[in-house]
């Protein structure tokens, strides 16, 4: 890691991504809660912390909640990241966006970074955040993350969804990536050396969600059939840009198997 871990601060350290980072790199520092943030408060914290880098994971990521309270979404998902960007100076700033920015795309994918077309409040705010942050801080790194999973996890992820549904599992024919949180966390130090810009960030696959689920069930020795569900809009990202920078994720199907083995669900 180029930056000193003890001078790298993580916001949202109690969230899904933040906890994974703190487990992987216990020398990283937890940023104070930014729930009731102010511009002056953020500026004072950055100066007092003597931070070299900030990894910003705090957000309102519940799509339904953002639709119900767009003002709260704007404050958390746009204005807070923009405040960090305005006050980070020469510090490295890494922020998380989402594959949801592709919810309104017309073609099937996989999508490159320039293909974003959001279709819900959360996605629109994420794309607005990307644009405004890079205008204020061109050296910021913005990672468009996928649906993330782990075992165990503090909230219901794809793995829990599959494992908890005994007897009947429904999954639509949708193409999208899934990313193992452990692998994402392990790659984070590399992001601190990336040039500023937006990057699709995670594992790739050519299999649809129903086929991925069938393969995982067979790997685990389970016999449930995956029943059809209404197809969802593809959130299928082309991660070639990040691969060209030397950051390589496992294919989705391989990462799912390794996660299952790490959790003791399957012996090697």
N, C-alpha and C positions, 0 to 999 in steps of 0.2 A: 504494500500500500504506500503510495507516494506520500500522502498526508499521514501525520501521526494519529493513530487510532484514539489516543487520549484527547486529541483536539478535534475529533470528528464527532459532531452532535447529531442525534437522531430525534426528530420530532415524531409524535405519535408512537412512542416506544412501547405502549401497552396495546397497540393494535396488532393486527395479523402480521403485517410486514415488519413493523417495529420490533415485535417480540422475536421474530426469526433473526433479525439482525443482531439483537442484543445477545441471543444465545450463541450465534456464530462468532461474534466479536465482543466479548465482555469488556474490553478496554474502551469501547466507544462510550460516549457520554450521553445520558438521557437529557434531552432538552426539557425545560420546564413546560408545564401545560400551557398551551396557546389558545385554550377555549375562549377566554375573555381578552384576547390580545388587543393591543393598540399599537399604532405606529411607533410612538415613543418607547413603549415597553419592549418591542422587538429590537429596536435600535440599541437600547441600553443593555439588553441581554446579550446581543452579539458582541458588543464592545467589552462587556465584563467577562464573557466566557473565553475570550481570546481564541475563538474557533478558527481553524484552518478550513474546515469543510462542514457543510450542513446537508444531511440527507433528510428530505422532507417527505414523510409518509402520512402525516395527519390529513384527514379528509372526511367528508361525509360521502360514503361510497354506496349507500342504499339508494337505488334508483327511484324507488317509490317515495322515499322520504324527501328526495330532492324535488320531485313533482309536487308534493304536498306543501313544501316550504321552500320555494325558489330563492327567497331572500337569504335564508340560512345557507343554502347551497352556494349562492354567490359569494357570501362572506367567507365561508370555509374553503371553497374550491377555486376561487378566483382571487379575491382580495387579499387573503392571508399569503398565498404564494407570491403574489405581486409585491406585497410588503417586504417579504424576505428578499426578493430580487432587488428591490430598490435599495436595501440596506446591507447587502452582503459584501459590497465592495469587491476586493480581489479574491475573496473566499470562494472556494468551489461550492457550487450549489447543485444538488441532484434532486429532482422532483419526480413524482409519479403521476402519470396520466393513465389512460385506460383504452383498451380495445373497443370500448363503447363509442369512441369517436367515429367508428365505421358503421354505426347502426342505420344510417340512411343511404348507404352506397347502393347503386343500382346494379352493378355487375356482381358476380359471385365471388370474386377474390381468387387467390390471396391478394391482400391489399398492401401497397407500399405507403410510405409515410405521407406522400402527397395526395392520397386518395380519400382523406378524411371527409366525412359528411355526416354530422351528428343528427339524431332524430329524437332526442329526449333532453330534458333539462340538464341532467347530470352530464351527458355527453357534450352538449353545447357549452356548458361551463368549463369542462376540461379543455376543449379546443380553444376557448377564449383565454383560459389560463396560459396555455402554451404560447399563444401569440403575444400576449401582453408581457409575460415573463421574459421571453427572448428579446423583446423590444427594450425592456429595462435592463436586462443582463444577458448580453449575447453569449457569454461563456457558460451559461447554465445548461445542464444536461437534463433532458426530459425523457423519461422512460414510459412508453405505452405498454402497460402490463396487461396480462391476460387473466383469466379465471385461475386463481391460485389454490393450491391444496396442500395438505400435509396430514400426517398421522402421528400423534393426535393433533388437533387444532382447537383453538378456542371458540370457533364457530363452525357451523355446518358448511363443509366444502364438498367438492365433487366426490372425494373418497367416502366421506360419511354418507352422502346421498346414495351411493351405490351399495355400501355395506349394510345400511340400515333397512333397505327395502328387500326383505326376503319374500320370495315367491312371485313377485311381479315388479319388474323394472321397466319403466317407459322412458324412452329416449328418442328425440327427433333426429332426423337426418340433417344435421347442421354441421358445418365445418368451422372449427375454431381451435385455437391452441389452449393448452392447459399447462401450467407451470408449477413444478414442485418448489415449495417455499424454501426448502433447504438449499436447492441448487441456485435459486435466485439470490439468496443471501450470500452464498459463496462467491458469486460473480460481482457483488457490489463494489469491492475495492477497485476492480478494474474500471468501473464507471467513473471514478474520480479522476482518471487521466484522459477521458474522452474529450474531444472538441465539443464546444457548445452546439446544441441542436436537439432534434427530436429523433428518437429511435424506437422502432418496434422491438420489444424486449421479452423474449421467452422461448419456449420450446415450439417446434413445428411438427406438423403431421400432414399426411395426405389422406388420413382416414376420417370419416364422419364420426360424430359423437356416438351414434348407435353401434358402429363397428368397433370403436375404441372400447366401449363398455362391454361388448361381447368378448373381446380379447382379454380384458382384465378379469372378467368372471371365469373364463376358461383357465387362465393362468392360476387363479386362486382355487381351482378345483370345484367351482360352483356350477350348478346345472340350470340356473334360472334362464329363461328366455328373455331377450330384450324386446319388449312389445313396442309397436310403433306409436309415436306421439306426433302432434303437428310439427312440421319442420320449422325451425327458427331461422332468423336471418343470419347469414354467415358473418362471423367476426374473425375471419381467417387472415392472419397477418403474414406477410413476407418479411422475415427477419434477416434478409441478406445484408442490410446496411450494418447491423451490429456484428454479424459474422465477419464482414470485411475488416472490422476493427479488432478482430482477434478474440471475440467473446462467443463461445460456442456452447449452446445448451444441448442436452440429450434430446433425441426425438421423444415426442410425448409418450408413445407406447413403452419405450425403454425406461423413461423416468417413472412412470406409474408402477412398473414392476419393481424398480429399485426402492421406491417409497414403501411398497407393500412388504418387501423383504426387510427393510430397515425397521418396520413396525412389528415384525415377527408374524406377519400374516401368511408368509410363505417361506419355506426353507430353501436355501440354494441347492 
